[in-house]
Amino acid sequence: MSDEPTEDYGDLGERRNHRIRVIAWVTIVALILVGGGSTAITLLLG
């Protein structure tokens, strides 16, 4: 019975991790497009 919550939590963790990655990439792309490619790349790469 203790295995079930662990599996549910693991599945939830994977879904949450995937969602965070997607949101992060969308945010990065949006910042580059809105802020101007060269400016954003200069700030990211230093």
PDBQT receptor file of N, H, CA, C and O in Angstrom, charges set to zero:
ATOM      1  N   MET A   1       0.830  -1.202   0.000  1.00  0.00    +0.000 N 
ATOM      2  CA  MET A   1       0.000   0.000   0.000  1.00  0.00    +0.000 C 
ATOM      3  C   MET A   1       0.867   1.255   0.000  1.00  0.00    +0.000 C 
ATOM      4  O   MET A   1       0.464   2.301  -0.510  1.00  0.00    +0.000 OA
ATOM      5  N   SER A   2       2.048   1.140   0.571  1.00  0.00    +0.000 N 
ATOM      6  H   SER A   2       2.375   0.291   0.985  1.00  0.00    +0.000 HD
ATOM      7  CA  SER A   2       2.935   2.301   0.579  1.00  0.00    +0.000 C 
ATOM      8  C   SER A   2       3.555   2.536  -0.792  1.00  0.00    +0.000 C 
ATOM      9  O   SER A   2       4.077   3.620  -1.056  1.00  0.00    +0.000 OA
ATOM     10  N   ASP A   3       3.506   1.522  -1.679  1.00  0.00    +0.000 N 
ATOM     11  H   ASP A   3       3.082   0.641  -1.465  1.00  0.00    +0.000 HD
ATOM     12  CA  ASP A   3       4.080   1.671  -3.014  1.00  0.00    +0.000 C 
ATOM     13  C   ASP A   3       3.214   2.573  -3.899  1.00  0.00    +0.000 C 
ATOM     14  O   ASP A   3       3.740   3.287  -4.752  1.00  0.00    +0.000 OA
ATOM     15  N   GLU A   4       1.913   2.547  -3.707  1.00  0.00    +0.000 N 
ATOM     16  H   GLU A   4       1.485   1.967  -3.014  1.00  0.00    +0.000 HD
ATOM     17  CA  GLU A   4       1.014   3.322  -4.568  1.00  0.00    +0.000 C 
ATOM     18  C   GLU A   4       1.269   4.830  -4.508  1.00  0.00    +0.000 C 
ATOM     19  O   GLU A   4       1.399   5.455  -5.561  1.00  0.00    +0.000 OA
ATOM     20  N   PRO A   5       1.345   5.439  -3.323  1.00  0.00    +0.000 N 
ATOM     21  CA  PRO A   5       1.617   6.887  -3.273  1.00  0.00    +0.000 C 
ATOM     22  C   PRO A   5       2.975   7.230  -3.883  1.00  0.00    +0.000 C 
ATOM     23  O   PRO A   5       3.136   8.288  -4.491  1.00  0.00    +0.000 OA
ATOM     24  N   THR A   6       3.945   6.339  -3.722  1.00  0.00    +0.000 N 
ATOM     25  H   THR A   6       3.814   5.480  -3.228  1.00  0.00    +0.000 HD
ATOM     26  CA  THR A   6       5.266   6.589  -4.283  1.00  0.00    +0.000 C 
ATOM     27  C   THR A   6       5.181   6.643  -5.803  1.00  0.00    +0.000 C 
ATOM     28  O   THR A   6       5.768   7.527  -6.427  1.00  0.00    +0.000 OA
ATOM     29  N   GLU A   7       4.450   5.703  -6.402  1.00  0.00    +0.000 N 
ATOM     30  H   GLU A   7       3.972   4.985  -5.895  1.00  0.00    +0.000 HD
ATOM     31  CA  GLU A   7       4.305   5.683  -7.863  1.00  0.00    +0.000 C 
ATOM     32  C   GLU A   7       3.536   6.917  -8.330  1.00  0.00    +0.000 C 
ATOM     33  O   GLU A   7       3.902   7.534  -9.331  1.00  0.00    +0.000 OA
ATOM     34  N   ASP A   8       2.476   7.278  -7.614  1.00  0.00    +0.000 N 
ATOM     35  H   ASP A   8       2.179   6.777  -6.801  1.00  0.00    +0.000 HD
ATOM     36  CA  ASP A   8       1.694   8.445  -7.988  1.00  0.00    +0.000 C 
ATOM     37  C   ASP A   8       2.558   9.704  -7.901  1.00  0.00    +0.000 C 
ATOM     38  O   ASP A   8       2.513  10.559  -8.786  1.00  0.00    +0.000 OA
ATOM     39  N   TYR A   9       3.332   9.808  -6.841  1.00  0.00    +0.000 N 
ATOM     40  H   TYR A   9       3.368   9.113  -6.122  1.00  0.00    +0.000 HD
ATOM     41  CA  TYR A   9       4.190  10.975  -6.673  1.00  0.00    +0.000 C 
ATOM     42  C   TYR A   9       5.258  11.019  -7.759  1.00  0.00    +0.000 C 
ATOM     43  O   TYR A   9       5.575  12.089  -8.278  1.00  0.00    +0.000 OA
ATOM     44  N   GLY A  10       5.813   9.860  -8.103  1.00  0.00    +0.000 N 
ATOM     45  H   GLY A  10       5.556   8.990  -7.682  1.00  0.00    +0.000 HD
ATOM     46  CA  GLY A  10       6.819   9.793  -9.158  1.00  0.00    +0.000 C 
ATOM     47  C   GLY A  10       6.230  10.229 -10.490  1.00  0.00    +0.000 C 
ATOM     48  O   GLY A  10       6.860  10.987 -11.227  1.00  0.00    +0.000 OA
ATOM     49  N   ASP A  11       5.038   9.763 -10.804  1.00  0.00    +0.000 N 
ATOM     50  H   ASP A  11       4.526   9.147 -10.205  1.00  0.00    +0.000 HD
ATOM     51  CA  ASP A  11       4.390  10.149 -12.054  1.00  0.00    +0.000 C 
ATOM     52  C   ASP A  11       4.096  11.645 -12.056  1.00  0.00    +0.000 C 
ATOM     53  O   ASP A  11       4.286  12.322 -13.066  1.00  0.00    +0.000 OA
ATOM     54  N   LEU A  12       3.636  12.148 -10.928  1.00  0.00    +0.000 N 
ATOM     55  H   LEU A  12       3.482  11.598 -10.108  1.00  0.00    +0.000 HD
ATOM     56  CA  LEU A  12       3.337  13.574 -10.824  1.00  0.00    +0.000 C 
ATOM     57  C   LEU A  12       4.615  14.389 -10.980  1.00  0.00    +0.000 C 
ATOM     58  O   LEU A  12       4.609  15.440 -11.620  1.00  0.00    +0.000 OA
ATOM     59  N   GLY A  13       5.709  13.908 -10.396  1.00  0.00    +0.000 N 
ATOM     60  H   GLY A  13       5.714  13.054  -9.875  1.00  0.00    +0.000 HD
ATOM     61  CA  GLY A  13       6.981  14.602 -10.512  1.00  0.00    +0.000 C 
ATOM     62  C   GLY A  13       7.451  14.665 -11.949  1.00  0.00    +0.000 C 
ATOM     63  O   GLY A  13       7.963  15.694 -12.389  1.00  0.00    +0.000 OA
ATOM     64  N   GLU A  14       7.284  13.570 -12.693  1.00  0.00    +0.000 N 
ATOM     65  H   GLU A  14       6.868  12.734 -12.336  1.00  0.00    +0.000 HD
ATOM     66  CA  GLU A  14       7.699  13.556 -14.095  1.00  0.00    +0.000 C 
ATOM     67  C   GLU A  14       6.862  14.525 -14.921  1.00  0.00    +0.000 C 
ATOM     68  O   GLU A  14       7.396  15.269 -15.744  1.00  0.00    +0.000 OA
ATOM     69  N   ARG A  15       5.558  14.516 -14.699  1.00  0.00    +0.000 N 
ATOM     70  H   ARG A  15       5.125  13.912 -14.029  1.00  0.00    +0.000 HD
ATOM     71  CA  ARG A  15       4.687  15.425 -15.445  1.00  0.00    +0.000 C 
ATOM     72  C   ARG A  15       5.020  16.876 -15.121  1.00  0.00    +0.000 C 
ATOM     73  O   ARG A  15       5.061  17.726 -16.011  1.00  0.00    +0.000 OA
ATOM     74  N   ARG A  16       5.260  17.155 -13.832  1.00  0.00    +0.000 N 
ATOM     75  H   ARG A  16       5.227  16.465 -13.109  1.00  0.00    +0.000 HD
ATOM     76  CA  ARG A  16       5.572  18.521 -13.423  1.00  0.00    +0.000 C 
ATOM     77  C   ARG A  16       6.904  18.954 -14.021  1.00  0.00    +0.000 C 
ATOM     78  O   ARG A  16       7.041  20.085 -14.488  1.00  0.00    +0.000 OA
ATOM     79  N   ASN A  17       7.878  18.063 -14.008  1.00  0.00    +0.000 N 
ATOM     80  H   ASN A  17       7.767  17.144 -13.628  1.00  0.00    +0.000 HD
ATOM     81  CA  ASN A  17       9.195  18.373 -14.565  1.00  0.00    +0.000 C 
ATOM     82  C   ASN A  17       9.087  18.674 -16.052  1.00  0.00    +0.000 C 
ATOM     83  O   ASN A  17       9.701  19.622 -16.540  1.00  0.00    +0.000 OA
ATOM     84  N   HIS A  18       8.310  17.874 -16.775  1.00  0.00    +0.000 N 
ATOM     85  H   HIS A  18       7.811  17.104 -16.378  1.00  0.00    +0.000 HD
ATOM     86  CA  HIS A  18       8.127  18.090 -18.213  1.00  0.00    +0.000 C 
ATOM     87  C   HIS A  18       7.453  19.435 -18.463  1.00  0.00    +0.000 C 
ATOM     88  O   HIS A  18       7.845  20.178 -19.363  1.00  0.00    +0.000 OA
ATOM     89  N   ARG A  19       6.433  19.742 -17.657  1.00  0.00    +0.000 N 
ATOM     90  H   ARG A  19       6.115  19.138 -16.925  1.00  0.00    +0.000 HD
ATOM     91  CA  ARG A  19       5.708  21.001 -17.827  1.00  0.00    +0.000 C 
ATOM     92  C   ARG A  19       6.628  22.191 -17.559  1.00  0.00    +0.000 C 
ATOM     93  O   ARG A  19       6.581  23.189 -18.278  1.00  0.00    +0.000 OA
ATOM     94  N   ILE A  20       7.458  22.087 -16.534  1.00  0.00    +0.000 N 
ATOM     95  H   ILE A  20       7.496  21.276 -15.950  1.00  0.00    +0.000 HD
ATOM     96  CA  ILE A  20       8.382  23.181 -16.216  1.00  0.00    +0.000 C 
ATOM     97  C   ILE A  20       9.362  23.395 -17.360  1.00  0.00    +0.000 C 
ATOM     98  O   ILE A  20       9.670  24.536 -17.703  1.00  0.00    +0.000 OA
ATOM     99  N   ARG A  21       9.860  22.301 -17.962  1.00  0.00    +0.000 N 
ATOM    100  H   ARG A  21       9.609  21.374 -17.684  1.00  0.00    +0.000 HD
ATOM    101  CA  ARG A  21      10.784  22.431 -19.090  1.00  0.00    +0.000 C 
ATOM    102  C   ARG A  21      10.121  23.133 -20.265  1.00  0.00    +0.000 C 
ATOM    103  O   ARG A  21      10.715  24.020 -20.879  1.00  0.00    +0.000 OA
ATOM    104  N   VAL A  22       8.882  22.734 -20.581  1.00  0.00    +0.000 N 
ATOM    105  H   VAL A  22       8.400  22.014 -20.082  1.00  0.00    +0.000 HD
ATOM    106  CA  VAL A  22       8.174  23.343 -21.712  1.00  0.00    +0.000 C 
ATOM    107  C   VAL A  22       7.964  24.832 -21.463  1.00  0.00    +0.000 C 
ATOM    108  O   VAL A  22       8.204  25.653 -22.348  1.00  0.00    +0.000 OA
ATOM    109  N   ILE A  23       7.515  25.179 -20.258  1.00  0.00    +0.000 N 
ATOM    110  H   ILE A  23       7.320  24.512 -19.539  1.00  0.00    +0.000 HD
ATOM    111  CA  ILE A  23       7.282  26.585 -19.927  1.00  0.00    +0.000 C 
ATOM    112  C   ILE A  23       8.583  27.375 -19.994  1.00  0.00    +0.000 C 
ATOM    113  O   ILE A  23       8.599  28.509 -20.472  1.00  0.00    +0.000 OA
ATOM    114  N   ALA A  24       9.671  26.780 -19.518  1.00  0.00    +0.000 N 
ATOM    115  H   ALA A  24       9.658  25.858 -19.130  1.00  0.00    +0.000 HD
ATOM    116  CA  ALA A  24      10.965  27.463 -19.535  1.00  0.00    +0.000 C 
ATOM    117  C   ALA A  24      11.407  27.758 -20.964  1.00  0.00    +0.000 C 
ATOM    118  O   ALA A  24      11.835  28.872 -21.266  1.00  0.00    +0.000 OA
ATOM    119  N   TRP A  25      11.303  26.752 -21.851  1.00  0.00    +0.000 N 
ATOM    120  H   TRP A  25      10.955  25.847 -21.605  1.00  0.00    +0.000 HD
ATOM    121  CA  TRP A  25      11.718  26.961 -23.243  1.00  0.00    +0.000 C 
ATOM    122  C   TRP A  25      10.838  27.991 -23.943  1.00  0.00    +0.000 C 
ATOM    123  O   TRP A  25      11.339  28.832 -24.688  1.00  0.00    +0.000 OA
ATOM    124  N   VAL A  26       9.527  27.929 -23.706  1.00  0.00    +0.000 N 
ATOM    125  H   VAL A  26       9.119  27.246 -23.100  1.00  0.00    +0.000 HD
ATOM    126  CA  VAL A  26       8.621  28.909 -24.320  1.00  0.00    +0.000 C 
ATOM    127  C   VAL A  26       8.960  30.312 -23.839  1.00  0.00    +0.000 C 
ATOM    128  O   VAL A  26       8.948  31.261 -24.622  1.00  0.00    +0.000 OA
ATOM    129  N   THR A  27       9.263  30.444 -22.545  1.00  0.00    +0.000 N 
ATOM    130  H   THR A  27       9.273  29.672 -21.909  1.00  0.00    +0.000 HD
ATOM    131  CA  THR A  27       9.617  31.751 -21.991  1.00  0.00    +0.000 C 
ATOM    132  C   THR A  27      10.898  32.281 -22.611  1.00  0.00    +0.000 C 
ATOM    133  O   THR A  27      10.977  33.455 -22.972  1.00  0.00    +0.000 OA
ATOM    134  N   ILE A  28      11.910  31.416 -22.737  1.00  0.00    +0.000 N 
ATOM    135  H   ILE A  28      11.846  30.462 -22.443  1.00  0.00    +0.000 HD
ATOM    136  CA  ILE A  28      13.188  31.831 -23.323  1.00  0.00    +0.000 C 
ATOM    137  C   ILE A  28      12.990  32.292 -24.764  1.00  0.00    +0.000 C 
ATOM    138  O   ILE A  28      13.494  33.343 -25.160  1.00  0.00    +0.000 OA
ATOM    139  N   VAL A  29      12.249  31.499 -25.548  1.00  0.00    +0.000 N 
ATOM    140  H   VAL A  29      11.839  30.646 -25.226  1.00  0.00    +0.000 HD
ATOM    141  CA  VAL A  29      12.009  31.857 -26.951  1.00  0.00    +0.000 C 
ATOM    142  C   VAL A  29      11.234  33.170 -27.034  1.00  0.00    +0.000 C 
ATOM    143  O   VAL A  29      11.543  34.021 -27.869  1.00  0.00    +0.000 OA
ATOM    144  N   ALA A  30      10.234  33.337 -26.178  1.00  0.00    +0.000 N 
ATOM    145  H   ALA A  30       9.984  32.646 -25.500  1.00  0.00    +0.000 HD
ATOM    146  CA  ALA A  30       9.440  34.564 -26.190  1.00  0.00    +0.000 C 
ATOM    147  C   ALA A  30      10.307  35.779 -25.852  1.00  0.00    +0.000 C 
ATOM    148  O   ALA A  30      10.176  36.830 -26.480  1.00  0.00    +0.000 OA
ATOM    149  N   LEU A  31      11.184  35.639 -24.870  1.00  0.00    +0.000 N 
ATOM    150  H   LEU A  31      11.290  34.785 -24.360  1.00  0.00    +0.000 HD
ATOM    151  CA  LEU A  31      12.061  36.753 -24.502  1.00  0.00    +0.000 C 
ATOM    152  C   LEU A  31      12.985  37.117 -25.657  1.00  0.00    +0.000 C 
ATOM    153  O   LEU A  31      13.224  38.296 -25.919  1.00  0.00    +0.000 OA
ATOM    154  N   ILE A  32      13.504  36.104 -26.347  1.00  0.00    +0.000 N 
ATOM    155  H   ILE A  32      13.310  35.147 -26.134  1.00  0.00    +0.000 HD
ATOM    156  CA  ILE A  32      14.402  36.371 -27.478  1.00  0.00    +0.000 C 
ATOM    157  C   ILE A  32      13.640  37.084 -28.597  1.00  0.00    +0.000 C 
ATOM    158  O   ILE A  32      14.145  38.045 -29.178  1.00  0.00    +0.000 OA
ATOM    159  N   LEU A  33      12.430  36.618 -28.898  1.00  0.00    +0.000 N 
ATOM    160  H   LEU A  33      12.020  35.838 -28.426  1.00  0.00    +0.000 HD
ATOM    161  CA  LEU A  33      11.664  37.221 -29.990  1.00  0.00    +0.000 C 
ATOM    162  C   LEU A  33      11.224  38.638 -29.641  1.00  0.00    +0.000 C 
ATOM    163  O   LEU A  33      11.295  39.534 -30.482  1.00  0.00    +0.000 OA
ATOM    164  N   VAL A  34      10.772  38.846 -28.405  1.00  0.00    +0.000 N 
ATOM    165  H   VAL A  34      10.714  38.118 -27.722  1.00  0.00    +0.000 HD
ATOM    166  CA  VAL A  34      10.257  40.160 -28.011  1.00  0.00    +0.000 C 
ATOM    167  C   VAL A  34      11.394  41.146 -27.769  1.00  0.00    +0.000 C 
ATOM    168  O   VAL A  34      11.326  42.295 -28.205  1.00  0.00    +0.000 OA
ATOM    169  N   GLY A  35      12.431  40.701 -27.080  1.00  0.00    +0.000 N 
ATOM    170  H   GLY A  35      12.486  39.767 -26.726  1.00  0.00    +0.000 HD
ATOM    171  CA  GLY A  35      13.516  41.603 -26.706  1.00  0.00    +0.000 C 
ATOM    172  C   GLY A  35      14.520  41.843 -27.810  1.00  0.00    +0.000 C 
ATOM    173  O   GLY A  35      15.411  42.679 -27.662  1.00  0.00    +0.000 OA
ATOM    174  N   GLY A  36      14.396  41.137 -28.897  1.00  0.00    +0.000 N 
ATOM    175  H   GLY A  36      13.672  40.457 -29.017  1.00  0.00    +0.000 HD
ATOM    176  CA  GLY A  36      15.382  41.277 -29.976  1.00  0.00    +0.000 C 
ATOM    177  C   GLY A  36      16.437  40.197 -29.828  1.00  0.00    +0.000 C 
ATOM    178  O   GLY A  36      17.009  40.023 -28.752  1.00  0.00    +0.000 OA
ATOM    179  N   GLY A  37      16.693  39.474 -30.903  1.00  0.00    +0.000 N 
ATOM    180  H   GLY A  37      16.228  39.615 -31.777  1.00  0.00    +0.000 HD
ATOM    181  CA  GLY A  37      17.603  38.337 -30.846  1.00  0.00    +0.000 C 
ATOM    182  C   GLY A  37      18.994  38.699 -30.372  1.00  0.00    +0.000 C 
ATOM    183  O   GLY A  37      19.532  38.044 -29.480  1.00  0.00    +0.000 OA
ATOM    184  N   SER A  38      19.587  39.731 -30.953  1.00  0.00    +0.000 N 
ATOM    185  H   SER A  38      19.150  40.264 -31.678  1.00  0.00    +0.000 HD
ATOM    186  CA  SER A  38      20.978  40.068 -30.615  1.00  0.00    +0.000 C 
ATOM    187  C   SER A  38      21.101  40.528 -29.165  1.00  0.00    +0.000 C 
ATOM    188  O   SER A  38      22.061  40.171 -28.482  1.00  0.00    +0.000 OA
ATOM    189  N   THR A  39      20.145  41.311 -28.694  1.00  0.00    +0.000 N 
ATOM    190  H   THR A  39      19.365  41.600 -29.249  1.00  0.00    +0.000 HD
ATOM    191  CA  THR A  39      20.205  41.802 -27.313  1.00  0.00    +0.000 C 
ATOM    192  C   THR A  39      20.083  40.643 -26.331  1.00  0.00    +0.000 C 
ATOM    193  O   THR A  39      20.858  40.550 -25.379  1.00  0.00    +0.000 OA
ATOM    194  N   ALA A  40      19.113  39.761 -26.559  1.00  0.00    +0.000 N 
ATOM    195  H   ALA A  40      18.484  39.837 -27.332  1.00  0.00    +0.000 HD
ATOM    196  CA  ALA A  40      18.905  38.636 -25.652  1.00  0.00    +0.000 C 
ATOM    197  C   ALA A  40      20.107  37.697 -25.656  1.00  0.00    +0.000 C 
ATOM    198  O   ALA A  40      20.542  37.238 -24.600  1.00  0.00    +0.000 OA
ATOM    199  N   ILE A  41      20.642  37.414 -26.837  1.00  0.00    +0.000 N 
ATOM    200  H   ILE A  41      20.289  37.787 -27.695  1.00  0.00    +0.000 HD
ATOM    201  CA  ILE A  41      21.792  36.520 -26.928  1.00  0.00    +0.000 C 
ATOM    202  C   ILE A  41      23.005  37.144 -26.230  1.00  0.00    +0.000 C 
ATOM    203  O   ILE A  41      23.766  36.447 -25.559  1.00  0.00    +0.000 OA
ATOM    204  N   THR A  42      23.177  38.444 -26.390  1.00  0.00    +0.000 N 
ATOM    205  H   THR A  42      22.559  39.011 -26.935  1.00  0.00    +0.000 HD
ATOM    206  CA  THR A  42      24.294  39.134 -25.726  1.00  0.00    +0.000 C 
ATOM    207  C   THR A  42      24.162  39.037 -24.213  1.00  0.00    +0.000 C 
ATOM    208  O   THR A  42      25.149  38.809 -23.513  1.00  0.00    +0.000 OA
ATOM    209  N   LEU A  43      22.942  39.209 -23.708  1.00  0.00    +0.000 N 
ATOM    210  H   LEU A  43      22.140  39.394 -24.276  1.00  0.00    +0.000 HD
ATOM    211  CA  LEU A  43      22.724  39.126 -22.269  1.00  0.00    +0.000 C 
ATOM    212  C   LEU A  43      22.922  37.700 -21.758  1.00  0.00    +0.000 C 
ATOM    213  O   LEU A  43      23.496  37.498 -20.688  1.00  0.00    +0.000 OA
ATOM    214  N   LEU A  44      22.446  36.707 -22.522  1.00  0.00    +0.000 N 
ATOM    215  H   LEU A  44      21.980  36.872 -23.392  1.00  0.00    +0.000 HD
ATOM    216  CA  LEU A  44      22.562  35.318 -22.093  1.00  0.00    +0.000 C 
ATOM    217  C   LEU A  44      24.004  34.839 -22.122  1.00  0.00    +0.000 C 
ATOM    218  O   LEU A  44      24.452  34.159 -21.199  1.00  0.00    +0.000 OA
ATOM    219  N   LEU A  45      24.731  35.187 -23.172  1.00  0.00    +0.000 N 
ATOM    220  H   LEU A  45      24.367  35.739 -23.922  1.00  0.00    +0.000 HD
ATOM    221  CA  LEU A  45      26.102  34.704 -23.323  1.00  0.00    +0.000 C 
ATOM    222  C   LEU A  45      27.125  35.596 -22.616  1.00  0.00    +0.000 C 
ATOM    223  O   LEU A  45      28.275  35.202 -22.422  1.00  0.00    +0.000 OA
ATOM    224  N   GLY A  46      26.704  36.773 -22.242  1.00  0.00    +0.000 N 
ATOM    225  H   GLY A  46      25.770  37.093 -22.399  1.00  0.00    +0.000 HD
ATOM    226  CA  GLY A  46      27.614  37.673 -21.545  1.00  0.00    +0.000 C 
ATOM    227  C   GLY A  46      28.573  38.324 -22.496  1.00  0.00    +0.000 C 
ATOM    228  O   GLY A  46      29.415  39.118 -22.076  1.00  0.00    +0.000 OA
TER     229      GLY A  46
